[in-house]
Amino acid sequence: MSSGRILLVGASGFLGSHVAARLAHRDDVLAVVRPTSDRRHLPPGLAVHEGDLEAPQSLPLDGVDALVYCASMALPGLPSLVACLERAGVRRAVFVSTTALFTSLPAPSRARRQAAERSVTDSRLDWTILRPTMIYGTARDRNISRLLRALHRWPIFPLCGDALWQPIYVEDLARAVIATLDTPGTIHQTYNLAGAAPLRFSELVRTAAQAVGRSVALVPVPLALAVVAARLTRIVTPEQIRRLAEDKAFAYAEAARDFNFAPRSFADGVRLEAAALGLAPGARPVSRL
Ligand SMILES: NC(=O)c1ccc[n+]([C@@H]2O[C@H](COP(=O)([O-])OP(=O)(O)OC[C@H]3O[C@@H](n4cnc5c(N)ncnc54)[C@H](OP(=O)(O)O)[C@@H]3O)[C@@H](O)[C@H]2O)c1
């Protein structure tokens, strides 16, 4: 584990709050939050500094030994943050990126994320980049929690293609962030991180339905029709629909070898999430926070 102060960026976020909880026992962790950040998910007693990545020169980098970055790599301030870290003599930095970089679709943020990764890998920092797949696990995710609520309520679900998915449970990713920080062998390495094994979307939906004690009928919907519906309803974008139909399976052998990354199965993770949401069979409803 790094011996000096750790600066945590993105601590108020979904992943960042789980990383913060794992660092909270230390007295040398400082979390950067914006004045507008929702602090309800920060662990009690965590020291915070109000700052903004849009003005990285205002971050308290003096005496910082390691940066843990859980905000988006697509933020325009990322390359200037890297330059500020170099100038301040911060050596160690762990960045959370995304496997969405591998999409074959013309995602607008992809070029920005690629440039951001390059600014990290070209730097003098002792960097590590972690690229998770879709992250799930609590009411704060913006994906499986919605699916679980829909499946709890409705007995049918549309199936648009049947691509491979491999979502990662948030606690497994938070543990990986800390393990990386602790493992010098991960310096100058980039790791794809995913759940235990890929599964077809149909299997994912059925597994999620089981977790909320329901059975579900899957109704195939042609991709072209779903794209038109997305255009008309604007509930999701056509790109999001096309991304649904794209395979998103990723091997993680290097992470298993280098820092014992051993993620749980989707069946195990989604059962925990259903219980946390109060949607598991026999559970009492809990708050949506
Ligand atoms: N969620 C997923 O399914 C998923 C999948 C793959 C990769 N990832 C990557 O994983 C990382 C974490 O994702 P997440 O879902 O935890 O994100 P999130 O919940 O949206 O959290 C983002 C965090 O970044 C902070 N932030 C944003 N702009 C900032 C700024 N200008 N200055 C300082 N802090 C700022 C936010 O602060 P506020 O609270 O003030 O907004 C928040 O704490 C990101 O790199 C994301 O791209 C996420």
The ligand as an ORCA input file, in Angstrom:
! r2SCAN-3c Opt
* xyz 0 1
  N     -21.084      2.966    -14.251
  C     -20.698      2.106    -15.186
  O     -21.460      1.195    -15.588
  C     -19.314      2.207    -15.763
  C     -18.914      1.246    -16.713
  C     -17.605      1.268    -17.185
  C     -16.727      2.246    -16.751
  N     -17.146      3.179    -15.853
  C     -16.181      4.177    -15.397
  O     -15.993      4.017    -14.004
  C     -15.739      5.291    -13.402
  C     -16.744      5.526    -12.286
  O     -18.048      5.408    -12.805
  P     -19.306      5.734    -11.876
  O     -20.479      5.058    -12.487
  O     -18.948      5.502    -10.460
  O     -19.452      7.301    -12.136
  P     -20.382      8.363    -11.374
  O     -21.283      7.687    -10.407
  O     -20.986      9.217    -12.433
  O     -19.334      9.219    -10.523
  C     -18.503     10.162    -11.130
  C     -17.734     10.893    -10.056
  O     -16.880     11.851    -10.700
  C     -17.102     13.107    -10.065
  N     -16.875     14.222    -10.983
  C     -17.480     14.449    -12.168
  N     -17.053     15.613    -12.692
  C     -16.153     16.119    -11.812
  C     -15.369     17.287    -11.779
  N     -15.405     18.176    -12.791
  N     -14.554     17.507    -10.715
  C     -14.511     16.612     -9.683
  N     -15.230     15.477     -9.654
  C     -16.048     15.240    -10.711
  C     -18.563     13.062     -9.649
  O     -18.803     14.072     -8.691
  P     -20.309     14.617     -8.413
  O     -20.849     13.711     -7.343
  O     -20.102     16.013     -7.976
  O     -21.060     14.506     -9.697
  C     -18.627     11.654     -9.084
  O     -18.064     11.602     -7.793
  C     -15.799      6.304    -14.547
  O     -14.499      6.438    -15.079
  C     -16.661      5.612    -15.581
  O     -16.391      6.062    -16.891
  C     -18.430      3.200    -15.353
*
